[in-house]
């Protein structure tokens, strides 16, 4: 399994100027090569391979402005983009239900834009890595610190962001063997806003956990308010100050999601859980209509990024993460054992036994009150694993505990 170690490169960084010049040159190479491919494709001559494009572009000024190995990686990246386009077109013609429109051919990068730089092992100094344990990239007069071993190293990527670059050092680790034969201990997560994650499990004695999502909500609210003020004062959509504000917001949110996902995975490892089910609906943020304020809060939280973090961190410790369609889990009553239909196949006369009486509170058929997010989380679990709880063993809906991660460190876990 490949993981990434990141380094942020700001304008004050010693290597900024060289990286910026190379990234701009990579953009020029991308556009020049893409022009040739587009013309060949539009005039019916097919699409040249990356090897053919490499031979064609070698004499050009755009190719010579970069190290040969880096230029080759730019052309390979462009080739992958074209292959992805043809794969998407084939899928679109066979079944276009998963698309919002017809796929378009790879386009040009903006005139003042930048392009990703990829440095393979051949573009990284082996001698410097062996002597000092640092990353020395081709044509960049700077050595980057790293915590990984040379034997793990795969490649480095420099990715342009809003007002900075991110150095991604890709390395290989052994993937933990998944305990597929033991599926007794299962957990489930319902994603939300105020409660970022509502986690439940069929482990005996487990008390449901609500991971506080208000810090992320607060970060987004401050960002939206501050950005609106700056835009109103300057009468422009973006500026250097707005870009800096956006970067700070993104890093703060990402930091909190990392802490939250690390806490959850360490807790599940401590409990001996082997499978984690996460509820998600396709296109759940496109066209959402839950009110202006709720729309802004819900859409601004990168739940997809959180799912990715939980997935790869779970693999590291042998926990299989399953993303499950979660329709009707909030309406159904877990304690009453309601049947939970799949999306698009709800029976005509289907009715849940209980109902959510207001935000955060669910009332069952017998009049029992419970946390609505916890009820939904349990329903996600049994929707994927209907026999996770034995008959008559659903009386597990106890008061949840709320977890605040302000002082949590990734390697110091106090589960309860």
N, C-alpha and C positions, 0 to 999 in steps of 0.2 A: 504494500500500500504506500502511495506517495503522499507526503505531507509537505507543508510549506512553512518556512521561517521567513518572517518579513522584517524589512528595514525601511523606515521612512526617510526619504531624501528631500530636504527642503532647499530653498534657494540659497540659504547660507552655507550649504554643504560644500565641501572642498571639490567634490566631483560633479557638482550640479552642471557647470558649463559644458563639460565634455559629454555628459549624458544627454543634455538638451540638444546639443548639436547633432549627436548620433540619432536621437529619436526623430528629429526633424528630417534628417537624411533618409531614415527608414520610411517615413511618410512619403517622401518624394519617390523612392524606389517602388513602394506599393502602388502609387498612382500611375507611374509610368508603365509598370508591368501590367496593371489592371486595364489600362487603356489598350494595350496590345491584345490582351485576352478578350476584352469586350468586342473589339473590332473583328477579331477572328470569329467569335461566336455569332455576332450579328450578321456577318456576311456568309455564314454557313460553312465555315472552314473548321469547325470544331474548336475545342479548348486544348491548348498545348499543355503538356505535363510540366511539373515543376523542374524536371531535368532539362527539358527543351527551353523553358523560360530562363533557366540559369545560363545556358549557352548563349541565348539571344541577348540577355542583359549584361553579360560580362564586359563588353566594350563600352558600355554607357557610363556617363558621368555619375549617374545616380547609384549605380552598383559600386563603382570605385570609391565612393565617399564613405563606404562602410568596410569593416573587415569582411573578408570573403565568407567566413563561416556565419557571420551575423546576417549578411545579405542573403545567403542561402536559406536561412531560417525565415526571413521575411517572405521569400517566394514560396516556401513550403506552407506558411500560414495562409497566404493568399490562395494557394492550391486547395487547402482544406476548406476554405470559405466557398470556393466554387463547387467542390464535391458535396458540401452541405446543402448548397442551393439545389443541385440536381436531385439529391435524396429527398429534400423537402417537396420539390415539384412532383416527384413520383408518388409520394405519400398524399399530396394534395389532390392529385388526379384520381387516386383510388378511394380516398375518404377525406373530405375537407372539413369534417365536423370539429376537428381540433385546431383549426386555423381561424384567424380573424380576417384574413385576406390572402390573396395570391402571393406566394413568395417572390421576391424581387432579386435580380442578379446583384452580386456584390458591387457596392458603389465606391465612389472615391472618398478619400478622407478630406476634411476641410483644408483650405489653402494654408491656414496658419496652425493646422493640427499637428498631432504627434502620433507615433506608432510604437507598438510594443517592441522591445528589443529582447531577443532570446540568445543566450550564451550557452552553448552546449559544453560538454566536458573538454572538447578540443579547443574551445575558446576561453578556457579557464586555466590559469597557470598551475600545473601540478606541483612544480618545485616550491612555489610560495605556499601552497596549501600544505605540503608535507613539512616544510621548515617552520612555519609560523601558525598554521591552522587557520589562515585567513583566505578570503576569496579575492583573487586578483583577476579581473575581467580584461579581455583583450581591448587595447587602445584606451583604457581608463587608468589613469595614474593614481589609483587609490586602492587600498586593501581593506575589505570589509570584514569585520569580525563575525564569527559564526560559532554556534555551539555544536554543530553536527560533525561527524567523523568523515574523513575523506572517502572511506569505503561506501558511505551512504549517499554521497553526492550524486545528483543526476544532472541538473542544469540550473541556470539562473535566468530570471526574467525581470526586466525593468518595465513596469507598467505606468504609463502617464495617467495622472489623476487631475483633479481640478486645479490645484496650485502646488502640486508636489509630485514626486515619483515614488513608487513603491518597489523596492528590490525584493523579489520573491525567490528565495533559495529553496529549490525543490530537492527533497531527499527521500530515500526509500527506507521503510521500516517493515519489519515482519508483522504481518497481519495475524491477530490473535485468532486461534481456531474457534469458530462458533460452536457452542454446545447445542447443536440442533436436536440431539436425542433427548434433552431435558427441557421440556416446554412447560413445566408445572408453574414456575415462578414467572409471571407476566405482569407488565405494568402498562399503563396508558396515560396519554397526555392530551388534554384539551387546551388549545391555544386561545388566548384572549387578550384583553387590553389591561384593565386594572389588575386582573390575575393573569400574568404573562403565561403561566403554565399551571394547570390544575392536574396534579399527578395522583393516580390511584394504582392499586395493585391487588392481586389475589393472594399475596403473601399473608398468612395468618397474623393478625395483630397489627397490620400496617395501618398507620394513621394517615389519611390523605394529606397531601402537601400542596399549598398554594404559594407559588413563587411570585413575589410582589412585582407587578409591572408598572407601578406608578412612577418609578424613577425614569423609565424610558418615555413614558407619557409626558412627564415634566420636561425632559430634554427637548422633545419634539414641540411642545407648546411654546417654550421659550424661543426656540429657533424660528418657528412660524411667525411669532409676534415681532421678533427682532428683524427678521427679513422683510416683513411687510412695512415696518417703520423705515428701514433703509431705502426700500424701493420707492416709497412715497416721497421721501425727502430728495432723493437724487433723480427721480423720474426715469430710472433705467431698470431693466429687468435684472441685470447682473453687474457686478463690479468686483474689484479686487477684495474689498472688504466683505462682500457677500460670499465670495468664494472661500475666503478664510473662515467665515462663520459656518459655512456648509461642511467644510473639512472637519472642524472641531466637533460639530454635531455628529457626523458619521463615525468618528473615532470613539466618541463617548458611548454611542449606542452599541457599537461593535464590542467595546470593552465589557459592557454590562451583559451582553448576550453570551460572551465567552465565559464570564463568571457564572451565569445562570446555567449554561449547558454543562460546565464542569461540575457544578454542585449536583445536578441531577444524575449525571453518569456515575459519579463517585458514590452517591447514595444507592443507586440501583446495583452497583457492583457489591456494595456492602451487604445488600439484601439477598444477593445471589440471583438476581433477575437475569434471564437469558434473552427475553424478547420484550421490545418496547414498541407499542402501537401509538402513532401520532395521528390525530384527526386533522384532515385537510379536505377542502372542497376545491375542485378545479375552477379556475377563474373566479375565486371567491372575492377578489378585490376589484375585479373589472365590473363596472356598472353597479357597485354596491350602493344601497340606498337605505341607510339607517339613521338619517339625519345629518345635518351639516357638521356638527361638532364630532359626532361619533365616526362619520366618514373620515374626517381628517385624522383622528386618533388611530383608527384601525388601519388605514392605508399606510400611514407613516411608519408603522412598526414592521421591520423586515422579518416576518415570520419564516419566509423561505430560507433566509440566511441562518436562522436559529435551527431549522430542521437539518440543514447541511452540517452544522456544528455537532448536533446530537448524533448524526449518522456516523461521521468519521471518528468521533470520540468514542462512540459505542463500539465500533469495529476494533478499536485499539484494545479494549478490555473483553471482547467476546460477546457483546450484546448486539443482537440483530434488531435493527430499526425498521419498522414496517409503517409506511405512510398509507393511511386508510381513509377512504371517502366517509365523511361523518354526517351525512344528511339524516335528519330526524332524531339525532341523538340528544339534542337539547329539549325536544318536545316529549320524548318517551320517558316513562317512569322505570328506573332500574329496579327499585324495590318491588314493583308490581310485576316485573318480568315481561314488560311489553315487547311485542314483536317489533323489530326495527327494520323498516323497508329500505331497499336500495334506492338511490337517486333515479327518478324517472320510472320507477315500477311500484309506486305506492298503490295498494288496493283501494278501490273506490270508496269503500265504507270504513277505511281505517281511521281510528280515533285513539289518541293516547289516553292512558288511565288518569294521569295527573296533568298539571299545567304549571307554567312559571307565572307566579302571581305578580312579581315585579323583579327588577334587576337583582340577581344574586340569590333569589329565594324560589325554591320549587316546592309545590304541594302535591303529595301523592294521592291516590284514590282514597286511602283511609284517613286523609287529613294530616299526615305527618309532614313536617317542614324539614327541608334539607338544603344544603348549598347547591345552587343550580349548576355551577361549573363542575363540582364533584360528581353530580348525577350524570352530567354529559360525559365526563371522563370515564366513568364506569360503563356507560353505554357504548362508548367507542371500544372498550376492551372486549365486551361480550359480542359486539357486532363482528369483530374479527375472530374471536375465539368463543363461540357460543357455550362451550362446556368448561370454561375456565373456572366457574363456580359450581360446586355440587348442589344438588336439589335441596332447597331450604337453607342454603348457606349464603344468602344475599343480605343478611342482616349485618352488613359491614359498614354502613354509611354513618360513620361517627363524625364528630366535629373535626374539621381539618385544622391544621396548623399553618400559619402564615410565615413564610421565610423571607427575611430581608437580607440582602447580600451586600450591604454596605461594608461590612468588615470581613467578608469571606475571601479567603485565599485559596487558589486552585489546589494546593497540596495539603491543606489543613482542614479536614472534614470532621464535623461533629454532627452525625446524622440526625439525632433527636435532641 
